Structure formats: C-alpha cells, structure tokens
Amino acid sequence: DEAGRYSMDVEYGQYSVTLLVEGFPPSHAGTITVYEGSRPGTLNDFLGAMTEDDVMPEALRRFEEMVEEAARNAEAASQSAAAAKKSETAAASSKNAAKTSETNAANSAQAAATSQTASANSATAAKKSETNAKNSETAAKTSETNAKSSQTAAKTSETNAKASETAAKNSQVAAAQSESAAAGSATSAAGSATAAANSQKAAKT
C-alpha cells in the first residue's frame, strides 16, 4: 500500500530471503520455511522462527545492523552537506576578507608613497633652512665685523676730536699772546711818537 506495507501468498516450502539496500551489496538474510499449518505473519516472524540450524537470529541482527548503518550514513551525509555549506560560506567570507586586505594594502601603499613624498619635501625644506641659517650666520659675522670697524672709527674720530680741541686751545693761547705783543708794540710806538715830538720841539727852540 502507500505506507510501503505489502503482503503475499506463497506456496508451502522454503524461501531464500535476500536484503537489497541502496548503496550496499545484496545480503542474504536467511531462509524461511512455510508449512502447511503455518499461521500468517510478518517476514520477521518467519525469519525469527526457530529452524534446525537456528540461523534466523543472526540474520535479524545483520539486518538491524544494516538498517542502523544506513541511518548513520544518511546522518553523516546530511552533516557533510551542512559542513560543505559552511565551507562554502567561509570561502566566500575569506574571499571578501582577501579583497578587503587587497584594498587595505593598496591604501597603505598609497599612504606610504605620500609619506615618502612628504619626507622628501621636508628634507628639501630642511636643507633650505640649513642654507638660510648659514647665510644668516655669515651676515651676522659680517655685521659684527662692520660694528667693530665702526667702533674703531668712532674711537679714531674721538681721538682726532680731542687733538683738534687741544690744537684749538693752543691757537687760542697763541692768539692771546699775539694780542699782548701787539698791545706792547702799540705802547712802544706811542712812546716813540712822543719822543719824536719832543725832539722836534727841542729843535725849534
């Protein structure tokens, strides 16, 4: 029927039972014997019936083991499918992570190039600053030399000014002496004129 149950009418006798499970080789489950007085029953009933060689219990155990193994294999297949799905998801995540890492590496390379350019510019600016500092130092030394020269010239001018002041004082003294000498000469001249006048008067007398 739809549930997978089945029934069959068989003649009296012995029948060999072979189990066919998909994915496994055929397995001999045992032999059943149908007697004239046998009551209707399931296949397991007939397989489990005692016979002269008593092989039915072993066949049943083998059948149960095969069923259990088939169930385990089905479960393992399901787990393998789930693991494969997880692996596929992990692979996609790894691919995305690799793409992100590639992008980050490109960004890092660009940042490194920018830093290298900035370092080169800084080195150039530092070199210019060093040159400017040397020029400033040279200019400072030149200014210092000029200041010393100006200081020396100022001292020379001061010395010359003092010498001029001394010469002026000497000239002033000489002028005073000349003025005194001139006054003396004028007095002598006046005396001579008086003597001459007196001599002239004496001559007339």
C-alpha positions as CSV (number, residue, x, y, z in Angstrom):
1,D,0.0,0.0,0.0
2,E,1.0,3.7,0.2
3,A,2.7,3.2,3.5
4,G,5.1,0.6,2.0
5,R,3.4,-2.4,3.5
6,Y,2.9,-5.4,1.4
7,S,1.6,-8.9,1.7
8,M,2.0,-12.0,-0.5
9,D,0.6,-15.5,-0.6
10,V,3.1,-18.2,-1.1
11,E,3.1,-21.9,-1.5
12,Y,4.4,-24.3,1.2
13,G,8.1,-24.7,1.1
14,Q,11.4,-22.9,1.8
15,Y,12.3,-19.5,0.5
16,S,15.7,-17.7,0.5
17,V,15.4,-14.0,1.7
18,T,18.0,-11.5,0.3
19,L,18.1,-7.9,1.5
20,L,18.7,-5.2,-1.0
21,V,19.7,-1.8,0.4
22,E,20.7,1.1,-1.9
23,G,24.4,1.6,-1.8
24,F,25.1,-1.8,-0.3
25,P,25.7,-5.2,-1.9
26,P,22.9,-7.8,-1.6
27,S,22.9,-9.6,1.7
28,H,21.4,-13.0,2.4
29,A,19.1,-12.6,5.4
30,G,18.3,-16.2,5.7
31,T,15.8,-18.9,4.7
32,I,12.2,-19.1,5.8
33,T,10.0,-22.2,5.8
34,V,6.3,-22.1,5.2
35,Y,4.5,-25.1,6.5
36,E,1.0,-26.3,5.8
37,G,0.0,-25.3,9.2
38,S,1.9,-22.0,9.4
39,R,-0.1,-19.1,10.6
40,P,0.0,-15.8,8.7
41,G,2.8,-13.5,9.9
42,T,5.4,-10.9,9.0
43,L,8.7,-11.6,7.3
44,N,10.5,-11.1,10.6
45,D,8.2,-13.6,12.2
46,F,9.2,-16.2,9.7
47,L,12.9,-15.2,9.8
48,G,12.8,-15.4,13.6
49,A,11.2,-18.8,13.6
50,M,13.5,-21.5,15.0
51,T,14.8,-23.9,12.5
52,E,17.0,-26.9,12.8
53,D,20.2,-24.9,12.2
54,D,18.9,-21.8,14.2
55,V,20.4,-19.2,11.8
56,M,17.5,-16.7,11.9
57,P,18.6,-14.6,15.0
58,E,22.0,-13.9,13.3
59,A,20.2,-12.8,10.1
60,L,18.0,-10.5,12.1
61,R,21.0,-8.9,13.8
62,R,22.7,-8.4,10.5
63,F,19.5,-6.8,9.1
64,E,19.3,-4.4,12.1
65,E,22.9,-3.5,11.8
66,M,22.5,-2.7,8.1
67,V,19.5,-0.5,8.9
68,E,21.4,1.3,11.6
69,E,24.4,1.7,9.4
70,A,22.2,3.1,6.6
71,A,20.7,5.6,9.1
72,R,24.2,6.6,10.2
73,N,25.4,7.0,6.7
74,A,22.3,9.2,5.9
75,E,23.1,11.3,9.0
76,A,26.7,11.6,8.0
77,A,25.7,12.6,4.5
78,S,23.5,15.3,6.0
79,Q,26.2,16.5,8.2
80,S,28.7,16.5,5.3
81,A,26.2,18.6,3.2
82,A,25.9,21.1,6.1
83,A,29.7,21.2,6.5
84,A,30.1,21.8,2.8
85,K,27.6,24.7,3.0
86,K,29.5,26.1,5.9
87,S,32.8,25.7,4.0
88,E,31.2,27.5,1.0
89,T,30.1,30.4,3.3
90,A,33.5,30.5,4.9
91,A,35.2,30.5,1.5
92,A,33.0,33.5,0.4
93,S,33.9,35.3,3.6
94,S,37.6,34.6,3.1
95,K,37.3,35.9,-0.5
96,N,35.7,39.1,0.8
97,A,38.4,39.4,3.5
98,A,41.1,38.9,0.9
99,K,39.5,41.6,-1.3
100,T,39.4,43.9,1.8
101,S,43.0,43.1,2.6
102,E,44.0,43.9,-1.0
103,T,42.2,47.2,-0.8
104,N,43.9,48.0,2.5
105,A,47.2,47.1,1.1
106,A,46.7,49.4,-1.9
107,N,45.7,52.2,0.5
108,S,48.7,51.5,2.7
109,A,51.0,51.7,-0.4
110,Q,49.5,55.0,-1.5
111,A,49.9,56.3,2.1
112,A,53.5,55.2,2.1
113,A,54.1,56.9,-1.2
114,T,52.5,60.1,0.1
115,S,54.6,59.9,3.3
116,Q,57.8,59.4,1.2
117,T,56.9,62.5,-0.9
118,A,56.3,64.5,2.3
119,S,59.6,63.2,3.7
120,A,61.4,64.3,0.6
121,N,59.8,67.8,0.8
122,S,60.7,68.0,4.4
123,A,64.3,67.1,3.6
124,T,64.4,69.8,0.9
125,A,62.9,72.4,3.3
126,A,65.4,71.4,6.0
127,K,68.3,71.8,3.5
128,K,67.0,75.2,2.6
129,S,66.6,76.1,6.2
130,E,70.2,75.0,6.8
131,T,71.4,77.1,3.9
132,N,69.5,80.1,5.2
133,A,70.9,79.6,8.7
134,K,74.4,79.6,7.3
135,N,73.7,82.7,5.3
136,S,72.3,84.4,8.4
137,E,75.4,83.3,10.4
138,T,77.6,84.8,7.7
139,A,75.6,88.0,7.6
140,A,75.8,88.2,11.4
141,K,79.6,87.8,11.3
142,T,79.8,90.5,8.7
143,S,77.6,92.8,10.8
144,E,79.9,92.0,13.8
145,T,83.0,92.9,11.7
146,N,81.3,96.1,10.5
147,A,80.3,97.0,14.0
148,K,83.9,96.5,15.2
149,S,85.2,98.7,12.3
150,S,82.6,101.4,13.2
151,Q,83.7,101.2,16.8
152,T,87.3,101.6,15.8
153,A,86.4,104.5,13.5
154,A,84.5,106.1,16.4
155,K,87.5,105.9,18.7
156,T,89.7,107.4,16.0
157,S,87.2,110.2,15.5
158,E,87.1,110.8,19.2
159,T,91.0,110.9,19.3
160,N,91.0,113.3,16.4
161,A,88.4,115.5,18.1
162,K,90.5,115.6,21.3
163,A,93.6,116.6,19.2
164,S,91.6,119.3,17.4
165,E,90.3,120.6,20.8
166,T,93.9,120.7,22.1
167,A,95.1,122.5,18.9
168,A,92.2,125.0,19.3
169,K,93.2,125.7,22.8
170,N,96.9,126.2,21.8
171,S,95.8,128.5,19.0
172,Q,93.7,130.5,21.5
173,V,96.7,130.8,23.8
174,A,98.9,131.9,20.8
175,A,96.3,134.5,19.8
176,A,96.2,135.9,23.3
177,Q,100.0,136.1,23.3
178,S,100.0,137.8,19.9
179,E,97.4,140.2,21.2
180,S,99.6,141.1,24.2
181,A,102.6,141.5,21.9
182,A,100.6,143.8,19.7
183,A,99.5,145.9,22.6
184,G,103.1,146.1,23.8
185,S,104.2,147.2,20.3
186,A,101.4,149.9,20.2
187,T,102.6,151.2,23.6
188,S,106.2,151.4,22.3
189,A,105.1,153.1,19.1
190,A,103.2,155.7,21.2
191,G,106.3,156.3,23.3
192,S,108.4,156.7,20.2
193,A,105.9,159.2,18.8
194,T,106.0,161.2,22.0
195,A,109.8,161.2,22.0
196,A,109.9,162.3,18.4
197,A,107.5,165.2,19.1
198,N,109.6,166.3,22.0
199,S,112.7,166.2,19.9
200,Q,111.1,168.3,17.2
201,K,110.0,170.9,19.8
202,A,113.5,171.0,21.2
203,A,115.0,171.6,17.7
204,K,112.7,174.6,17.1
205,T,113.7,176.2,20.3
